[in-house]
Amino acid sequence: MLQLRNAQGPRTRRLIGRTLLASALLTAVAALPAAAAAPQTPATAAAPAPARGETGAPAYQQVAHFYGAYIDAVTAENGGRLATDLRNFYLTRQLREQLNTWEQRNHADGVLRAQNTPLAFRVTPGDSAAGHTWSTVRLTWSTGKHPTYSYLTIRSDLRTGKISGIGD
């Protein structure tokens, strides 16, 4: 088992573990296009499967994977390269452009709709229609007897599995 000397407690070890997992996932995903670009013989050539089929997970699970890794990356790196890579992988180009505009206007993180990082999150699946599915993300901002929550509505594209909208 890998032991981290600088880890202060279970929360820090969990954060580092998730960050390492997200980094490994992004590295593996980056290697896939190179393997897919390799020449194939006509006998082995097959029609490419949609990204949704490759993930093998329902859209709300993709949202949960994204928010878990993104919150950890922002906490560990203060929005560094891993957070950017996660956005590039999980979010559509159009949504990334919308988030940039929103962030410039509001001086906050558009994915979290806040200036700080939540303590926890929960994803609940919602309805699907017209090639999209919606999930609700509950962000937990405080603990104690009366915790504070905020809710986001997340739209995912069923064909690609990518997140295509984030709303309050």
Order of alpha helices (4+ residues) and beta strands (2+ residues): alpha-alpha-alpha-alpha-alpha-beta-beta-beta-beta
